[in-house]
Amino acid sequence: MAFDTSKRSSYFLITPMAAIFAIFLVIPLLTIVIVSFWDYDEYRILPDFILENYSYLLGSSVTWKIYLNTLKYAALTWVFTLLIGFTVAYFLAFHVRSLTWQIVLFMLCTIPFWTSNIIRMISWIPFLGRNGLLNSALINLGIVDQPLEFLLFSDFAVVLADVHLYTLFMVVPIFNSMMRIDRSLIEAARDAGASGFETLKSVIVPLSKPGIAIGSIFVITVVMGDFITVRLMSGGQSASVGLQISNEIGLLQYPAAAASAVVLLVTVLLIVTGLLRLVDIRKEL
């Protein structure tokens, strides 16, 4: 009887969270999956069960090019955010001894998040533009003879904005992992004659892998679904899966947009599953 009472109490405790999970995640996802099989025309959405949305989506060469372009943005953003995030986290964890200064410097890293993403993206336009601050400085210094065209409304601008927006997502989990590293392990490596690089490669990086995996999941999933950055920073000259879905919604092609969303979700889940198989992030939870 005591066991049954305890079991019922457990059910009562998890019911609110389960209800929130079902209402705000499971039901919306099921709705998107269901709508992805519906038919539509210029004026109506027709409840049905058809596969044309998926066959058209997966059979189009444009779709594959858009996915490759999106994966390119995600990969480049991941590489640069990882390099910058690891460096910043390493500096904060091992070179800043004072907890007060760690907090102050960490807060400085969060300053870009005090404004909206759109404002942060727009701030790059007067800096990278043809007559912007960077081109003007390069011309005045005699480094270039004419403005660099690739700086704005290009893939370079998209990746730069993504790195600016999402580097902190990489800094936080890596810093958390590094702060958990037992400093005696580093001292032991040094006593054994390991150089700074060998200590970094053999001790710090392996023990930071859970944080790297979590940061990678954050960055990749956000970039894969992003569309505002691509729209603004490419000047409408490039495309991503998120932008494709946004355009389909704007054209009231909801079943097609739902099918694109389902394929994107599956793609992201496969990437996340691959990362989780490489690293056990439960150590960070």
URDARA-V795686 format. One record per residue. N is the residue number from 1. SS is DSSP state (@ for helix, = for strand, . for the rest). D_LAST is the distance of its C-alpha to the last C-alpha in Angstrom with 2 decimals. Layout:
# URDARA-V795686
((N	SS	D_LAST) (N	SS	D_LAST))
This chain:
# URDARA-V795686
((1	.	33.80) (2	@	31.10) (3	@	28.74) (4	@	29.77) (5	@	29.30) (6	@	25.78) (7	@	25.06) (8	@	26.66) (9	@	24.70) (10	@	21.42) (11	@	22.92) (12	@	23.98) (13	@	20.55) (14	@	18.92) (15	@	22.08) (16	@	21.61) (17	@	18.21) (18	@	19.66) (19	@	22.76) (20	@	21.05) (21	@	19.12) (22	@	22.51) (23	@	24.60) (24	@	22.71) (25	@	21.23) (26	@	22.89) (27	@	26.41) (28	@	26.56) (29	@	25.41) (30	@	27.98) (31	@	30.56) (32	@	30.06) (33	@	30.43) (34	@	33.54) (35	@	35.12) (36	.	34.64) (37	.	37.31) (38	.	39.79) (39	=	42.91) (40	=	44.15) (41	.	47.14) (42	.	48.16) (43	.	48.26) (44	.	46.32) (45	=	43.19) (46	=	44.38) (47	.	42.25) (48	.	42.67) (49	.	40.98) (50	.	41.68) (51	.	40.06) (52	@	41.92) (53	@	39.03) (54	@	36.94) (55	@	39.96) (56	@	41.06) (57	@	37.63) (58	@	36.94) (59	@	40.61) (60	.	41.00) (61	@	40.99) (62	@	40.02) (63	@	36.70) (64	@	35.88) (65	@	36.92) (66	@	34.73) (67	@	31.68) (68	@	32.53) (69	@	32.92) (70	@	29.55) (71	@	27.88) (72	@	29.86) (73	@	28.55) (74	@	24.92) (75	@	25.50) (76	@	27.41) (77	@	25.03) (78	@	22.09) (79	@	24.21) (80	@	25.33) (81	@	22.09) (82	@	20.47) (83	@	23.46) (84	@	23.62) (85	@	19.92) (86	@	19.62) (87	@	22.86) (88	@	22.02) (89	@	18.65) (90	@	20.54) (91	@	23.31) (92	@	21.29) (93	@	19.27) (94	@	22.26) (95	.	25.41) (96	.	24.90) (97	.	25.14) (98	.	25.50) (99	@	22.54) (100	@	24.93) (101	@	25.70) (102	@	22.11) (103	@	21.62) (104	@	24.98) (105	@	24.44) (106	@	21.02) (107	@	22.78) (108	@	25.47) (109	@	23.10) (110	.	22.40) (111	@	26.17) (112	@	26.53) (113	@	24.25) (114	@	26.80) (115	.	29.01) (116	.	28.74) (117	@	28.12) (118	@	31.77) (119	@	33.15) (120	@	31.15) (121	@	32.45) (122	@	35.99) (123	.	36.03) (124	.	36.13) (125	@	39.34) (126	@	41.79) (127	@	40.24) (128	@	40.33) (129	.	43.39) (130	.	46.70) (131	.	48.17) (132	.	44.90) (133	@	44.11) (134	@	42.88) (135	@	45.84) (136	@	48.27) (137	@	47.00) (138	@	47.22) (139	@	50.75) (140	@	51.91) (141	.	50.73) (142	.	52.59) (143	.	49.57) (144	.	50.27) (145	.	53.46) (146	.	52.03) (147	.	48.78) (148	.	45.90) (149	@	45.41) (150	@	42.01) (151	@	40.14) (152	.	40.01) (153	.	39.85) (154	.	38.54) (155	@	35.52) (156	@	35.22) (157	@	34.91) (158	@	32.28) (159	@	30.02) (160	@	30.72) (161	@	29.78) (162	@	26.53) (163	@	25.58) (164	@	26.59) (165	@	24.60) (166	@	21.26) (167	@	20.94) (168	@	18.80) (169	@	16.12) (170	@	16.09) (171	@	16.62) (172	@	13.68) (173	@	10.72) (174	@	13.19) (175	@	14.23) (176	@	10.85) (177	@	10.71) (178	@	14.37) (179	@	14.23) (180	.	12.26) (181	.	15.08) (182	.	17.60) (183	@	20.79) (184	@	22.93) (185	@	21.99) (186	@	23.43) (187	@	26.45) (188	@	26.99) (189	@	27.06) (190	@	29.56) (191	@	31.63) (192	.	31.83) (193	.	33.45) (194	.	30.72) (195	.	31.38) (196	@	29.01) (197	@	28.50) (198	@	28.02) (199	@	25.39) (200	@	23.59) (201	@	23.94) (202	@	23.27) (203	@	20.69) (204	@	18.97) (205	@	18.59) (206	@	17.24) (207	@	14.57) (208	@	13.72) (209	@	13.47) (210	@	9.73) (211	@	10.34) (212	@	13.63) (213	@	12.47) (214	@	10.30) (215	@	13.36) (216	@	15.69) (217	@	14.43) (218	@	14.89) (219	@	18.27) (220	@	19.67) (221	@	19.06) (222	@	20.56) (223	@	23.47) (224	@	24.29) (225	@	24.92) (226	.	26.53) (227	.	30.25) (228	@	31.34) (229	@	30.85) (230	@	32.77) (231	@	35.49) (232	@	36.10) (233	@	35.64) (234	.	37.46) (235	.	40.28) (236	.	40.19) (237	.	41.00) (238	.	37.79) (239	.	35.65) (240	.	32.16) (241	@	30.86) (242	@	29.68) (243	@	33.13) (244	@	34.80) (245	@	33.08) (246	@	34.04) (247	@	37.61) (248	@	37.83) (249	@	36.76) (250	@	39.35) (251	.	41.94) (252	.	40.99) (253	.	40.08) (254	@	37.20) (255	@	37.20) (256	@	37.17) (257	@	34.34) (258	@	32.36) (259	@	33.03) (260	@	31.89) (261	@	28.66) (262	@	28.02) (263	@	28.75) (264	@	26.50) (265	@	23.61) (266	@	24.26) (267	@	24.49) (268	@	21.17) (269	@	19.48) (270	@	21.21) (271	@	19.99) (272	@	16.32) (273	@	16.88) (274	@	18.53) (275	@	15.72) (276	@	13.22) (277	@	15.99) (278	@	16.33) (279	.	12.87) (280	.	10.05) (281	@	7.00) (282	@	5.04) (283	@	5.65) (284	@	3.80) (285	.	0.00))
